[in-house]
Amino acid sequence: MLQASHYNYWVVIALMMIGLYMVIAQGNLVKKIIGLNIFQTSVFIFYISVGKVDGGSAPILHEGETLYSNPLPHVLILTAIVVGIATTALALALTIRIKHAYGSIEERDIQAAEALQEQTSPQNRPAVEKEP
């Protein structure tokens, strides 16, 4: 019974593990971004769950109300959602730039292109000394 009453924590744990798995196991950059968003959503749910007070009302003074919920976790999560959207937009913009530069958004293809570029770059070749 105790475990069933805290189902929201089980949802948080499941979402965290799904998001972490996607970030680690996927090679596609867009799938990694989606995994980060799932992980971030689980953190939001966790903070909102912790901030909820059973039987608490909004912190507006009324007669007869003695138990109030703290609005700070909800306000912080609202700010975190805005920051998360901006971060996701930046990550997707960088993914588009990577696609244009390397022709792929797969991690293996990008690493292979980087390795090939390092091998053929003139900076990595030994300098030939000119004789006077």
N, C-alpha and C positions, 0 to 999 in steps of 0.2 A: 504494500500500500504506500509506503514511503517513497519508493522509486516511481510509482505512477503519479504521485502528486508533483513531482519535479520533472515532468516530461519536457519542459522548455530547456532544461540543461542538457538533456539527451539530444534534443534537436541541435543545440549549439555545438555539442561535441561532434555530432554526425556532420554538420556543415563544415566545421573546422577541418575535419579529416578529409572530406571530399575536396575542399579547396586546396589544402596542403598537398594532397595526392596529385591534383591537376597541375600545380606549379612545379612539382618535382618530376613527374612522369611524362608530361607532355613536351613535345618538341616544337609544336606550333606556338608562335608568340601570342596569337589572339586567344588561344586556349589557355595559355598561362595567365593572361590578363583576366579572363573569365574566372579562373581559379582564384586569383587574388580578390576579385569582387565577391565571390562566394565566401571566402575566408573573412573578408571585411564585414559582410552582412552578418556572419555568425557572431562577430565581436559586438556589433550593434545590438543584436538580440540579447546577448549576454548582459550588456550594460543596462538595457531597458528592463530586463527581468530582475536584476539586482535592485534597481531603483524603485520597483513597484512595491507599495506597502498595502497589504491586505486590509481592506476596510478604510483606507486613507482616502481623503478627498483632495481636491485641488487646493493649493494654499491661498484660498480666499476666505476671509473671516466671515463666518456665519455663526449665528447663535446655535449652540448645541453641538457644533463640530469641535472635536478635541484631537482627532488624529489626522494629520496632513501628510501627503506624499511630498518628497523632495523633488522639485522640478529640475534641479541642476543636471542629473544624468540625461534627461530628455533633451535639454538645451545643448549639452555637449555633443550628443549623438546627432542632433540636427546640424550642428557645425561640421561634424565629422562626415556626414553624408555629402555636404557641399564640397568639402575638400576631396572626398573620394571620387566624386564626379569629375572634378578638375584633374585629378591624378589619372583617372581612366582616360579622359580626353587626351591628355599629354602622351600617355602610353600608346594610344591608338595612332596619334599623329607620328610618333617616333617609329611605330611599326610600318606606317605607310612610307616613311623616308627610307627605312631599311629595305622594304620591298623594291623601291626604285633603285637603290644603290646595289643590291645584291641579286635582285630578281627572284627572291624567295623569302618566306617568313618562317621557314623550317630551320631550327637551330643547327642541325648537321650541315645543311647546305651553306649556311652563313659561315660556319667554322671552316669548312672546306675552302670556300672562296677566300677567306682571310689567310689560310695557310698557303694557298697558291699565290696570293698577292705578296706575302712575305718572302716567298722563294724567288719571285721574279723581280722584286723591287731592287733598284740600283743601289740603295743604301746598304743592303745586306751583302753586296758583292765586295770582294776584297779590292782595295785600291791598287792600281798598277802604277808603280813609280816610273816617272819619265827620266831617262838618262840625259844628262846635259851634253 
